Amino acid sequence: MKSLLFLLNTDRRASPFDITMAYDAGFDVVIPYENVTARDAKTLVEDALFSRSPKSLRNTCIFIGGRDVVKAREVLKAAKSAMFGPFKASIMIDPSGANTTAAAMVAKVEDAMQEYGLGELKGKTCAVFGTGPVGVTAAEILATIGCNVIVAEPNPMLSPDYLLQHEAVRAVLERHGAFVHGVFAPTANEKLKVLKRAEVVFCCAARGVRIIDMELLKQLEPKKVMVDTNAVAPHGIEGLTPNDYMKEIVPGIYGIGALVIGDLKFKLQREMLARMRASEKPRVFDYDYALELAREILKKKAAAPATEAKAKEK
């Protein structure tokens, strides 16, 4: 019985990245569907489920992608509604790679803060610059684990009302109330106000756009951690390159670069797909699952050197 992955993408084109990752994770066949709506999803999932006996459905999986977080979650809801009784399959939702990227970012910061004696991420005030899929998802994950979150939109081409009009951001603000609030921060002074309040900064804005420059960094108090997801020069944070890990950009300000996050994100998405393919029971692989798995991957990586050292001693 071949393992099939039905890729339901809300965009007009399915992502080659997701398709490649799925094959590398061991799926025999990946079938992409594009411009998928919630209504489409229900019919597609029903057809996928009814084409096999319930015992064979462990070999049928659903992947939900596309750039729009809200649409992806609507497709997830519709896909779940199409399942009943024994006719169920595993579903992974990762719109524009946002769940795996955001989870990798949060887990990496948690790990780095512990390693450098900076305490726990939980309870910290965090600023997320950027309201794309990764920024919105990161803000929600941070609120879920108990952080106070500032969502900052740095794009000067947008209006101050943008955050209130942004459906995904508004949904996060409504769900998490006092834990999350949004600000429009296109100027240096507005960015500085946000940066001074934040203990941890996640820069999730557009590729090739500088968000935080050295003049801003020099005005900040120490003991801050900053993360950049932009691997395209000019990078989002001046003085931080993609391969940097806890680099002291200015005294007391530590930075993690995009490729460090990207390496964990890559491993995380591939492992989630592999686990979904191998799962005996149907389940949803969402950002909660992604965060726990990212933490697990980092723990295994930390334990590996100690295991190797003991083996050499023997």
Sequence and secondary structure as in RCSB ss.txt:
>XXXX:A:sequence
MKSLLFLLNTDRRASPFDITMAYDAGFDVVIPYENVTARDAKTLVEDALFSRSPKSLRNTCIFIGGRDVVKAREV
LKAAKSAMFGPFKASIMIDPSGANTTAAAMVAKVEDAMQEYGLGELKGKTCAVFGTGPVGVTAAEILATIGCNVI
VAEPNPMLSPDYLLQHEAVRAVLERHGAFVHGVFAPTANEKLKVLKRAEVVFCCAARGVRIIDMELLKQLEPKKV
MVDTNAVAPHGIEGLTPNDYMKEIVPGIYGIGALVIGDLKFKLQREMLARMRASEKPRVFDYDYALELAREILKK
KAAAPATEAKAKEK
>XXXX:A:secstr
   EEEEEESSSS  HHHHHHHHHTT SEEEEE S  HHHHHHHHHHHHHTS GGGGGGEEEEEE S HHHHHHH
HHHHHHT BTTB  EEEE GGGHHHHHHHHHHHHHHHHHHTT   STT EEEEE  SHHHHHHHHHHHHTT EEE
EEE  TTS TTHHHH HHHHHHHHHHGGGEEEEE  SHHHHHHHHHH SEEEE   TT   B HHHHTTS SSEE
EEE   SSS SBTT  TT EEEEEETTEEEE HHHHHHHHHHHHHHHHHHHHH SS  EE HHHHHHHHHHHHHH
HHHHHHHHHHHHH 
